[in-house]
Amino acid sequence: MPALLHGTTSVPLVFDTFLRQTTSWTRVLPVVCFLIALALQSNVLAIGQGDIAIVILLNSISIGLVLVTVFAALHHAESIALLVGQPYGTLVLTFAVTTIEVSIIVSMMLHGGNNPTLARESVFSTVMIVCCGIVGIALTVGGWRHSRQDIRRQGTSAFLSVLVAITVLTMVLPNYTLSTAPGTFSSIQLVFVGVLSILLYGSFVFAQSYGQKEDFSEVRALEEVQGEHPATVNSLPTHLVLLFLGLGGIVLLTEQVAAGVEDGLTYLGVTQSDAIVGAGIALVTLLPEAISAIKASLKNELQRGLNIALGSACATIGLTIPAVAAASLITGRPLTLGLNAGDTILLLLALAMGVVSFGTGRTTLLTGLAHLVIFVAYVLLIVAP
């Protein structure tokens, strides 16, 4: 490797190194996933037609391909994070994953008949999976290995302030407005909430990247990670291209599978079909960030793990709500954002637990278990509403 970097390596060795890299699974999978997704979108493979056994088989293969491609995308996202540094590396992954969720939700909203509650269920599922599931697992495994972990209260407080403001305004307030039916906004209110969400999240990103950068950084931990993983010959553009190819393939394949699952649940008469599909979309799109956050906690880099997890929740609401609001206004399809009473209680409980857990600046195994209890309750109410 040093010879390669200094330009003294022979041509055969350079070619051999390049060949090994191009056949690496992390480089091949994003391309393969994207090409198969394009084939499905163009009806070349006709995933939604023909014998039911073939349809199930193709959907199963698509799900497996999505899951393994997620790991490849995670590899490239982590490489980008090492090359550009924090918090920019985390922001790249957050924006990419949010783009996935927005694309899937909008496409599902426009799929078939009107589906006014899918966006609400997906955003709510994201918040619950992040704040209780991912954070709970990260705190639990980190507390198990390291007993106690310190965090920067200024950074976590900034995350929670954005989460509380946007979630209450977008998913609780609609139940108490008077201009339209409960759970919905009027056109003017929808525009206002969408613009407000973008401005608040944009202000947060600016603070995280410039004004309050030190509140979200773990300099010592980052230096250790950079020392353990020396730079490779892969360039930043290469990682970016492969990351977005993989994410694009994941978006298209998940859209195909989610549409089939939604149609199947509707056919079977499942009353919680939107909640199940929304949770599935959130779970698939959050998988890279979940793995990255848990790995960071195991390395005793909890602040970086929280940056990834909570950042994804902030981005999901701050960017998804404006996107689905715009889609609703353009297409004229109604959009229901207000949560029911049970989900509202779970949402407020998750946010309150975050305030309590991170208020001391130190977390333990018990802290993580408290978050996981709420997550189990959320899963239970999906299965048995």
C-alpha positions as CSV (number, residue, x, y, z in Angstrom):
1,M,0.0,0.0,0.0
2,P,2.7,2.6,0.8
3,A,4.3,1.9,-2.6
4,L,1.0,2.3,-4.3
5,L,0.4,5.7,-2.6
6,H,3.9,6.9,-3.6
7,G,3.6,5.9,-7.2
8,T,6.3,3.2,-7.3
9,T,4.1,0.2,-7.7
10,S,4.4,-1.8,-10.9
11,V,1.6,-1.8,-13.4
12,P,0.6,-5.5,-12.7
13,L,0.3,-4.8,-9.0
14,V,-1.8,-1.7,-9.6
15,F,-4.1,-3.7,-11.9
16,D,-4.3,-6.6,-9.4
17,T,-5.3,-4.1,-6.6
18,F,-7.9,-2.5,-8.8
19,L,-9.3,-5.9,-9.9
20,R,-9.7,-7.0,-6.2
21,Q,-11.5,-3.8,-5.4
22,T,-13.9,-3.9,-8.3
23,T,-14.9,-7.4,-7.4
24,S,-15.4,-6.6,-3.8
25,W,-18.9,-7.2,-2.6
26,T,-19.2,-3.7,-1.3
27,R,-18.5,-2.4,-4.9
28,V,-20.5,-5.0,-6.8
29,L,-23.7,-5.1,-4.7
30,P,-24.8,-1.4,-5.1
31,V,-24.4,-1.7,-8.9
32,V,-26.3,-5.1,-9.1
33,C,-29.0,-3.9,-6.8
34,F,-29.5,-0.7,-8.9
35,L,-29.6,-2.6,-12.2
36,I,-32.1,-5.2,-10.9
37,A,-34.3,-2.4,-9.5
38,L,-34.3,-0.6,-12.8
39,A,-35.3,-3.9,-14.5
40,L,-38.2,-4.3,-12.1
41,Q,-39.3,-0.8,-12.6
42,S,-39.4,-1.2,-16.3
43,N,-41.4,-4.4,-16.0
44,V,-38.6,-6.5,-17.5
45,L,-38.9,-9.1,-14.7
46,A,-42.6,-8.5,-14.1
47,I,-42.4,-8.9,-10.4
48,G,-46.1,-8.2,-9.8
49,Q,-47.5,-10.5,-12.5
50,G,-47.7,-14.2,-13.1
51,D,-47.9,-17.2,-10.7
52,I,-48.2,-16.3,-7.1
53,A,-45.3,-18.6,-6.1
54,I,-43.0,-16.8,-8.5
55,V,-44.2,-13.4,-7.2
56,I,-43.4,-14.5,-3.6
57,L,-40.0,-15.9,-4.6
58,L,-39.0,-12.7,-6.4
59,N,-40.2,-10.5,-3.5
60,S,-38.2,-12.6,-1.1
61,I,-35.1,-12.3,-3.3
62,S,-35.7,-8.5,-3.5
63,I,-35.9,-8.3,0.3
64,G,-32.7,-10.3,0.7
65,L,-30.9,-8.1,-1.9
66,V,-32.1,-5.0,-0.1
67,L,-30.8,-6.1,3.3
68,V,-27.3,-7.1,2.0
69,T,-27.1,-3.9,-0.1
70,V,-27.8,-1.9,3.1
71,F,-24.6,-3.3,4.6
72,A,-22.7,-2.3,1.4
73,A,-24.1,1.2,1.6
74,L,-23.2,1.4,5.3
75,H,-19.6,0.5,4.4
76,H,-19.3,3.4,1.8
77,A,-21.1,5.8,4.2
78,E,-18.6,5.0,7.0
79,S,-15.7,5.4,4.5
80,I,-17.1,8.9,3.5
81,A,-17.3,9.8,7.2
82,L,-13.7,8.9,7.7
83,L,-12.6,10.9,4.7
84,V,-14.6,14.1,5.3
85,G,-14.7,14.0,9.1
86,Q,-17.5,14.6,11.6
87,P,-20.2,15.8,11.6
88,Y,-20.2,15.9,7.8
89,G,-19.9,12.2,7.4
90,T,-22.9,11.6,9.6
91,L,-24.9,14.2,7.7
92,V,-24.1,12.4,4.4
93,L,-25.6,9.2,5.7
94,T,-28.6,11.0,7.3
95,F,-29.5,12.9,4.1
96,A,-29.1,9.7,2.0
97,V,-31.3,7.6,4.3
98,T,-33.9,10.4,4.5
99,T,-34.0,10.5,0.7
100,I,-34.8,6.9,0.7
101,E,-37.7,7.2,3.0
102,V,-39.1,10.3,1.3
103,S,-39.0,8.6,-2.1
104,I,-40.7,5.5,-0.8
105,I,-43.4,7.3,1.1
106,V,-44.3,9.6,-1.8
107,S,-44.4,6.7,-4.3
108,M,-46.6,4.7,-1.9
109,M,-48.9,7.7,-1.4
110,L,-49.4,7.8,-5.2
111,H,-49.7,4.0,-5.5
112,G,-53.3,2.8,-6.2
113,G,-56.0,4.4,-4.1
114,N,-55.7,7.3,-1.7
115,N,-53.5,6.5,1.3
116,P,-53.7,9.6,3.6
117,T,-52.1,8.0,6.7
118,L,-49.1,6.2,5.4
119,A,-46.8,9.2,5.7
120,R,-47.9,9.7,9.3
121,E,-47.3,6.1,10.2
122,S,-43.9,6.0,8.6
123,V,-42.7,9.1,10.3
124,F,-44.1,8.0,13.6
125,S,-42.5,4.6,13.2
126,T,-39.2,6.3,12.5
127,V,-39.3,8.3,15.6
128,M,-40.3,5.4,17.8
129,I,-37.7,3.0,16.2
130,V,-34.9,5.6,16.6
131,C,-35.7,7.1,20.0
132,C,-36.7,3.8,21.7
133,G,-35.4,1.0,19.6
134,I,-32.0,2.1,18.2
135,V,-31.1,4.3,21.1
136,G,-32.3,1.7,23.5
137,I,-30.1,-1.0,22.0
138,A,-27.1,1.4,21.7
139,L,-27.4,2.4,25.4
140,T,-28.0,-1.2,26.5
141,V,-25.0,-2.8,24.7
142,G,-22.8,0.2,25.5
143,G,-23.8,0.1,29.2
144,W,-23.2,-3.7,29.3
145,R,-19.7,-3.3,27.9
146,H,-18.5,0.0,29.4
147,S,-20.8,0.2,32.5
148,R,-21.2,4.0,32.1
149,Q,-20.9,6.2,29.0
150,D,-20.6,10.0,28.9
151,I,-22.3,12.2,26.4
152,R,-22.4,15.9,25.7
153,R,-25.6,17.3,27.0
154,Q,-25.5,20.3,24.8
155,G,-25.6,18.1,21.7
156,T,-28.4,15.8,22.8
157,S,-30.4,18.7,24.1
158,A,-30.2,20.3,20.6
159,F,-31.5,17.1,19.1
160,L,-34.3,16.7,21.5
161,S,-35.4,20.4,21.2
162,V,-35.8,19.9,17.4
163,L,-37.6,16.6,17.8
164,V,-40.0,17.9,20.4
165,A,-40.9,21.0,18.4
166,I,-41.4,19.4,15.0
167,T,-43.2,16.2,16.2
168,V,-45.7,18.0,18.4
169,L,-46.4,20.6,15.6
170,T,-46.8,18.0,12.9
171,M,-48.3,15.0,14.6
172,V,-50.1,16.2,17.7
173,L,-51.4,19.8,16.8
174,P,-53.5,18.6,13.8
175,N,-55.8,16.9,16.2
176,Y,-56.7,20.3,17.8
177,T,-57.0,22.6,14.8
178,L,-60.5,23.9,13.9
179,S,-60.3,24.7,10.2
180,T,-60.5,21.1,9.0
181,A,-61.3,17.6,10.2
182,P,-59.4,16.3,13.2
183,G,-55.9,15.0,12.3
184,T,-55.6,17.2,9.2
185,F,-54.3,20.6,8.2
186,S,-55.8,23.2,5.9
187,S,-53.7,24.1,2.8
188,I,-52.3,27.2,4.5
189,Q,-51.5,25.4,7.7
190,L,-49.8,22.6,5.7
191,V,-47.6,25.1,3.8
192,F,-46.8,26.8,7.1
193,V,-45.8,23.6,8.9
194,G,-43.8,22.4,5.9
195,V,-41.8,25.6,5.6
196,L,-41.3,25.7,9.4
197,S,-40.0,22.2,9.4
198,I,-37.4,22.9,6.7
199,L,-36.3,26.1,8.4
200,L,-35.9,24.5,11.8
201,Y,-34.0,21.5,10.5
202,G,-31.9,23.7,8.3
203,S,-31.0,25.8,11.3
204,F,-30.1,22.7,13.2
205,V,-27.8,21.4,10.5
206,F,-26.1,24.8,10.4
207,A,-25.6,24.7,14.1
208,Q,-24.3,21.1,14.0
209,S,-21.9,21.8,11.2
210,Y,-20.6,25.3,12.2
211,G,-22.0,27.2,15.1
212,Q,-22.1,24.4,17.7
213,K,-19.9,21.8,16.0
214,E,-17.9,21.0,19.2
215,D,-21.2,20.0,20.9
216,F,-21.6,17.0,18.6
217,S,-18.0,15.9,18.2
218,E,-15.9,13.2,19.8
219,V,-12.4,14.3,18.8
220,R,-10.5,11.6,20.8
221,A,-12.7,8.8,19.6
222,L,-12.6,10.0,16.0
223,E,-8.8,10.1,16.1
224,E,-8.7,6.5,17.4
225,V,-11.0,5.4,14.6
226,Q,-8.9,7.1,12.0
227,G,-5.8,5.4,13.4
228,E,-7.5,2.0,13.3
229,H,-8.7,2.3,9.8
230,P,-6.0,3.9,7.5
231,A,-7.1,5.6,4.3
232,T,-7.5,3.4,1.3
233,V,-6.9,4.1,-2.4
234,N,-10.7,4.4,-2.9
235,S,-11.5,8.0,-3.6
236,L,-14.3,10.1,-2.1
237,P,-16.2,10.3,-5.5
238,T,-16.1,6.5,-5.8
239,H,-17.6,6.0,-2.4
240,L,-20.3,8.6,-3.1
241,V,-21.3,7.1,-6.5
242,L,-21.5,3.6,-5.0
243,L,-23.4,4.9,-1.9
244,F,-26.0,6.6,-4.0
245,L,-26.3,3.7,-6.5
246,G,-26.9,1.3,-3.6
247,L,-29.4,3.7,-2.0
248,G,-31.2,4.2,-5.3
249,G,-31.5,0.4,-5.7
250,I,-32.8,0.1,-2.2
251,V,-35.4,2.8,-2.8
252,L,-36.7,1.2,-6.0
253,L,-36.8,-2.4,-4.6
254,T,-38.4,-1.4,-1.3
255,E,-41.0,0.5,-3.3
256,Q,-41.9,-2.7,-5.2
257,V,-42.0,-4.9,-2.1
258,A,-43.9,-2.4,0.0
259,A,-46.5,-2.0,-2.7
260,G,-47.0,-5.7,-2.9
261,V,-47.2,-6.0,0.9
262,E,-49.7,-3.2,1.2
263,D,-51.9,-4.8,-1.5
264,G,-51.7,-8.2,0.3
265,L,-52.6,-6.8,3.7
266,T,-55.5,-4.9,2.2
267,Y,-56.7,-8.0,0.5
268,L,-56.5,-10.0,3.8
269,G,-58.4,-7.2,5.6
270,V,-55.7,-6.3,8.0
271,T,-56.8,-3.1,9.8
272,Q,-53.3,-2.0,10.7
273,S,-51.9,-2.3,7.2
274,D,-50.6,1.3,7.1
275,A,-48.9,0.9,10.5
276,I,-47.2,-2.3,9.4
277,V,-46.1,-1.0,6.0
278,G,-44.9,2.3,7.6
279,A,-42.9,0.4,10.3
280,G,-41.4,-1.8,7.6
281,I,-40.3,1.2,5.5
282,A,-38.8,2.9,8.5
283,L,-37.0,-0.3,9.6
284,V,-35.4,-1.0,6.2
285,T,-34.3,2.6,5.7
286,L,-32.9,3.0,9.2
287,L,-30.9,-0.3,9.2
288,P,-27.6,1.3,8.1
289,E,-27.9,4.0,10.7
290,A,-29.0,1.5,13.4
291,I,-25.9,-0.7,12.8
292,S,-23.6,2.3,12.7
293,A,-25.0,3.8,15.9
294,I,-24.8,0.4,17.8
295,K,-21.2,-0.1,16.6
296,A,-20.3,3.4,17.8
297,S,-21.7,2.7,21.2
298,L,-19.8,-0.6,21.5
299,K,-16.6,1.4,20.8
300,N,-17.5,3.8,23.6
301,E,-18.3,6.5,21.1
302,L,-21.9,7.0,22.3
303,Q,-22.1,10.7,21.2
304,R,-21.3,9.7,17.6
305,G,-23.9,7.0,17.8
306,L,-26.5,9.4,19.1
307,N,-25.6,11.9,16.4
308,I,-26.4,9.2,13.8
309,A,-29.6,7.9,15.4
310,L,-31.2,11.1,16.6
311,G,-30.0,13.0,13.5
312,S,-32.0,10.5,11.4
313,A,-35.1,11.2,13.4
314,C,-34.7,14.9,13.0
315,A,-34.0,14.6,9.3
316,T,-37.0,12.3,8.8
317,I,-39.5,14.7,10.2
318,G,-37.8,17.9,9.0
319,L,-37.6,16.7,5.4
320,T,-40.3,14.1,5.0
321,I,-43.1,16.2,6.3
322,P,-42.4,19.1,3.8
323,A,-42.1,16.5,0.9
324,V,-45.3,14.7,1.6
325,A,-47.1,18.1,2.2
326,A,-45.9,19.3,-1.2
327,A,-47.1,16.0,-2.8
328,S,-50.5,16.3,-1.1
329,L,-51.0,19.9,-2.3
330,I,-49.8,19.2,-5.8
331,T,-51.9,16.0,-6.3
332,G,-54.9,17.1,-4.3
333,R,-54.8,13.9,-2.2
334,P,-55.7,14.4,1.5
335,L,-53.0,14.0,4.1
336,T,-53.7,12.9,7.7
337,L,-50.9,13.7,10.1
338,G,-52.5,13.7,13.5
339,L,-51.9,10.6,15.6
340,N,-54.5,8.7,17.5
341,A,-54.7,8.9,21.3
342,G,-52.6,5.8,22.0
343,D,-49.8,6.7,19.5
344,T,-49.7,10.3,20.9
345,I,-49.1,9.0,24.4
346,L,-46.3,6.7,23.1
347,L,-44.7,9.6,21.2
348,L,-44.8,11.9,24.2
349,L,-43.5,9.1,26.4
350,A,-40.5,8.5,24.1
351,L,-39.6,12.1,23.9
352,A,-39.9,12.5,27.7
353,M,-37.7,9.5,28.2
354,G,-35.1,11.0,26.0
355,V,-35.1,14.2,28.0
356,V,-34.7,12.3,31.3
357,S,-32.1,9.8,30.0
358,F,-29.7,12.4,28.5
359,G,-30.3,15.1,31.1
360,T,-27.4,13.9,33.4
361,G,-24.8,13.6,30.6
362,R,-24.2,9.9,31.5
363,T,-26.1,6.7,30.5
364,T,-26.1,3.2,31.9
365,L,-27.5,-0.3,31.1
366,L,-30.7,0.6,33.0
367,T,-31.2,3.7,30.8
368,G,-31.2,1.6,27.7
369,L,-33.6,-1.0,29.1
370,A,-36.1,1.8,29.9
371,H,-36.1,2.9,26.3
372,L,-36.5,-0.7,25.1
373,V,-39.5,-1.2,27.3
374,I,-41.3,1.6,25.4
375,F,-40.2,0.1,22.1
376,V,-41.7,-3.3,23.0
377,A,-44.9,-1.5,23.9
378,Y,-44.9,0.2,20.5
379,V,-44.4,-3.1,18.7
380,L,-47.1,-4.8,20.8
381,L,-49.7,-2.2,19.9
382,I,-49.0,-2.7,16.2
383,V,-49.6,-6.4,16.5
384,A,-52.5,-6.1,19.0
385,P,-54.0,-2.5,18.7
